Amino acid sequence: MLPSPARRLLRNAAAAGLLFAALGCSPGKPGSAPPGPAPPSSAAPEGRPVTLLYLDPASGLLAPCPATAVLMGNAQGDLCEVTRRYLAGPACGDRMPVFPEGTALRGLYVLEGGIVVVDLSGQAASGAGSATETARVYGLVDTLCLNFPEVRAVRLLVEGREVETLLGNVDLARPLPPEAGLAAPEVQAALGRKP
């Protein structure tokens, strides 16, 4: 059983679920845009640059992979879009995907204090190895914290449930702050700014 603070966090996440549909993040296919306000003109909205952190096999660090995402200025919807884009895998040829193909975003909740709860499909918990799990967990955590300064920590759920770990190594019983030491030097300073 998880300690009381973790149970409170999930109760808050469940309560936030009522806001979930209203704020524009709904389950969808990786790379699909969440519903949101219409763009100001009839032209399709342009993608904005984001930095996704995937495993660099040469250094063993989470290294930047520039990408674009359609961001509409709604924090929850934008977090959903970046998460979906991340789960779709790297567009950089020299970066390794960290989540298994087919891993999908089931939901995302923004809580007080800069905590984001990300609910992933069951594929997120398949595979083996501590290095794989570390890259998987912190690749997503660090990506969200890097692109959204207001995000201080990320809590991961699988199929709507609390999990102790994804693959048996990284403790997921609490929200995780970014881990700058796992990232390439060029993004460490930006990740280290989190209190």
PyMOL commands that set and color helices and strands:
alter all, ss='L'
color gray80, all
select helices_A, chain A and resi 4-22+75-87+112-114+122-125+130-147+180-182+185-192
alter helices_A, ss='H'
color red, helices_A
select strands_A, chain A and resi 48-55+62-69+105-111+115-120+153-158+161-162
alter strands_A, ss='S'
color yellow, strands_A
deselect
rebuild
show_as cartoon
